[in-house]
Amino acid sequence: MRVLVTGAGGQVGREVLAALAGRDVVAADHQSLDVTDRDAVLGAMTTLAPDAVVHTAAWTAVDDCEADPDRAFAVNALGTRHVADGARRVGAHVLYVSTDYVFDGTKPAPYTEWDEPNPQSVYGHSKLAGERELGPEATVVRASWICGRYGTNMAKTILRLAGEHDTLTFVDDQRGHPTFADDLAGMLVRLLVDRRPGVYHVTNQGAVSWFEFARAVLEAAGLDPERVQPITTADLQPPRPAPRPANSVLDNAALRLAGLPLLPDFREPLARLVAELHA
Ligand SMILES: NC(=O)c1ccc[n+]([C@@H]2O[C@H](COP(=O)([O-])OP(=O)(O)OC[C@H]3O[C@@H](n4cnc5c(N)ncnc54)[C@H](OP(=O)(O)O)[C@@H]3O)[C@@H](O)[C@H]2O)c1
């Protein structure tokens, strides 16, 4: 089985490569394959003839997307159209990584795969548009709050800020499931190998607010969690351009109902990450 990984230089892409170690893999980073370039994508598909594509490439700068919707849709929606078109031509299965930002966050309970999306940000709209470029045979995995050893992410940012400031403030009115890229990548490969169609929510377990997550990060690093204080989203100065869902908690219902194992509580991979960063 030959697998093409788009966005192979990103935090999830790099972990997918690690999870696919030992298999026939083609790693396509932004420089080697720009998904907005239709000819390049179709050319790569026909030349490489992959059996499957893990499509992680995306413009993920959520706030910047607000100011440049054309770029967001060019990469996240049209780019996914190109990947879907190319994959169809060579019979490759596509697994697309999507986001909790497809929801508006107003539901008073965790979101299942069968809840109606209603994105509030340009990024969320463009990622949902990407989902809709794929046929029913594709696998769509929605993840949330991704952290890991590669790239910049909130776990690393919290550790950095803890080294620079005595007191940290994080919002206590946005909740989600922190998800660690290595755990996520393992499940992406499993769903890909099984060629399971449809939407799956795949996150680590343990719903927290950002405030609670920041405290957990300090605790994992052996620091005093009381240094983190709660604020509300309305207190954030300056306000962020893109609205975030207040409730980002994704119920991994499709995995659960299919009898597949859920990823562990986020504190497990968090401890692993902190140990690795301090090694
Ligand atoms: N991060 C999160 O919290 C989160 C949550 C839910 C879902 N997701 C989804 O998970 C996937 C992976 O995200 P991530 O966290 O790994 O983000 P990331 O680190 O930003 O990785 C995305 C990669 O896509 C590349 N890329 C951007 N534009 C491209 C283009 N036109 N053609 C080809 N590659 C392009 C980027 O390269 P450059 O950096 O060189 O531009 C980057 O390496 C994305 O689909 C994202 O929407 C992320």
The ligand as an SDF file (V2000), in Angstrom:
LIG
                    3D

 48 52  0  0  0  0  0  0  0  0999 V2000
   -3.7820   22.5730   14.8400 N   0  0  0  0  0  0  0  0  0  0  0  0
   -4.9850   22.2830   15.3230 C   0  0  0  0  0  0  0  0  0  0  0  0
   -5.3180   22.5470   16.4900 O   0  0  0  0  0  0  0  0  0  0  0  0
   -5.9860   21.5640   14.4380 C   0  0  0  0  0  0  0  0  0  0  0  0
   -7.2140   21.2130   14.9850 C   0  0  0  0  0  0  0  0  0  0  0  0
   -8.1180   20.5050   14.1970 C   0  0  0  0  0  0  0  0  0  0  0  0
   -7.8050   20.1870   12.8940 C   0  0  0  0  0  0  0  0  0  0  0  0
   -6.6170   20.5780   12.3630 N   0  0  0  0  0  0  0  0  0  0  0  0
   -6.3410   20.1890   10.9810 C   0  0  0  0  0  0  0  0  0  0  0  0
   -5.2890   19.2450   11.0160 O   0  0  0  0  0  0  0  0  0  0  0  0
   -4.5200   19.3350    9.8110 C   0  0  0  0  0  0  0  0  0  0  0  0
   -3.0540   19.4490   10.1640 C   0  0  0  0  0  0  0  0  0  0  0  0
   -2.8690   20.6290   10.9320 O   0  0  0  0  0  0  0  0  0  0  0  0
   -1.5300   20.9370   11.6870 P   0  0  0  0  0  0  0  0  0  0  0  0
   -1.8750   21.2770   13.0800 O   0  0  0  0  0  0  0  0  0  0  0  0
   -0.5180   19.8880   11.3950 O   0  0  0  0  0  0  0  0  0  0  0  0
   -1.1340   22.3080   10.9460 O   0  0  0  0  0  0  0  0  0  0  0  0
    0.2450   22.7730   10.3410 P   0  0  0  0  0  0  0  0  0  0  0  0
    1.3630   22.3950   11.2600 O   0  0  0  0  0  0  0  0  0  0  0  0
    0.0480   24.1930    9.9680 O   0  0  0  0  0  0  0  0  0  0  0  0
    0.3810   21.8750    9.0330 O   0  0  0  0  0  0  0  0  0  0  0  0
   -0.2630   22.1790    7.8350 C   0  0  0  0  0  0  0  0  0  0  0  0
    0.7340   22.0410    6.7380 C   0  0  0  0  0  0  0  0  0  0  0  0
    0.1120   22.3550    5.4900 O   0  0  0  0  0  0  0  0  0  0  0  0
    1.0470   23.0960    4.7320 C   0  0  0  0  0  0  0  0  0  0  0  0
    0.3950   23.9080    3.7110 N   0  0  0  0  0  0  0  0  0  0  0  0
   -0.1470   25.1400    3.8270 C   0  0  0  0  0  0  0  0  0  0  0  0
   -0.5860   25.5680    2.6320 N   0  0  0  0  0  0  0  0  0  0  0  0
   -0.3110   24.5770    1.7450 C   0  0  0  0  0  0  0  0  0  0  0  0
   -0.5110   24.4210    0.3510 C   0  0  0  0  0  0  0  0  0  0  0  0
   -1.0840   25.3800   -0.3790 N   0  0  0  0  0  0  0  0  0  0  0  0
   -0.1140   23.2670   -0.2210 N   0  0  0  0  0  0  0  0  0  0  0  0
    0.4700   22.2970    0.5050 C   0  0  0  0  0  0  0  0  0  0  0  0
    0.7140   22.3880    1.8190 N   0  0  0  0  0  0  0  0  0  0  0  0
    0.3070   23.5200    2.4370 C   0  0  0  0  0  0  0  0  0  0  0  0
    1.7960   23.9430    5.7270 C   0  0  0  0  0  0  0  0  0  0  0  0
    3.0280   24.3360    5.1910 O   0  0  0  0  0  0  0  0  0  0  0  0
    3.6370   25.8080    5.5090 P   0  0  0  0  0  0  0  0  0  0  0  0
    3.6320   25.9170    7.0070 O   0  0  0  0  0  0  0  0  0  0  0  0
    4.9830   25.7440    4.8810 O   0  0  0  0  0  0  0  0  0  0  0  0
    2.7190   26.7770    4.8500 O   0  0  0  0  0  0  0  0  0  0  0  0
    1.9450   22.9780    6.9040 C   0  0  0  0  0  0  0  0  0  0  0  0
    3.1320   22.2260    6.8270 O   0  0  0  0  0  0  0  0  0  0  0  0
   -5.0670   20.5370    9.0420 C   0  0  0  0  0  0  0  0  0  0  0  0
   -5.9180   20.0630    8.0370 O   0  0  0  0  0  0  0  0  0  0  0  0
   -5.8590   21.3050   10.0920 C   0  0  0  0  0  0  0  0  0  0  0  0
   -6.9230   22.0090    9.4990 O   0  0  0  0  0  0  0  0  0  0  0  0
   -5.6920   21.2540   13.1050 C   0  0  0  0  0  0  0  0  0  0  0  0
  1  2  1  0
  2  3  2  0
  2  4  1  0
  4  5  1  0
  4 48  2  0
  5  6  2  0
  6  7  1  0
  7  8  2  0
  8  9  1  0
  8 48  1  0
  9 10  1  0
  9 46  1  0
 10 11  1  0
 11 12  1  0
 11 44  1  0
 12 13  1  0
 13 14  1  0
 14 15  2  0
 14 16  1  0
 14 17  1  0
 17 18  1  0
 18 19  2  0
 18 20  1  0
 18 21  1  0
 21 22  1  0
 22 23  1  0
 23 24  1  0
 23 42  1  0
 24 25  1  0
 25 26  1  0
 25 36  1  0
 26 27  1  0
 26 35  1  0
 27 28  2  0
 28 29  1  0
 29 30  1  0
 29 35  2  0
 30 31  1  0
 30 32  2  0
 32 33  1  0
 33 34  2  0
 34 35  1  0
 36 37  1  0
 36 42  1  0
 37 38  1  0
 38 39  2  0
 38 40  1  0
 38 41  1  0
 42 43  1  0
 44 45  1  0
 44 46  1  0
 46 47  1  0
M  CHG  2   8   1  16  -1
M  END
$$$$
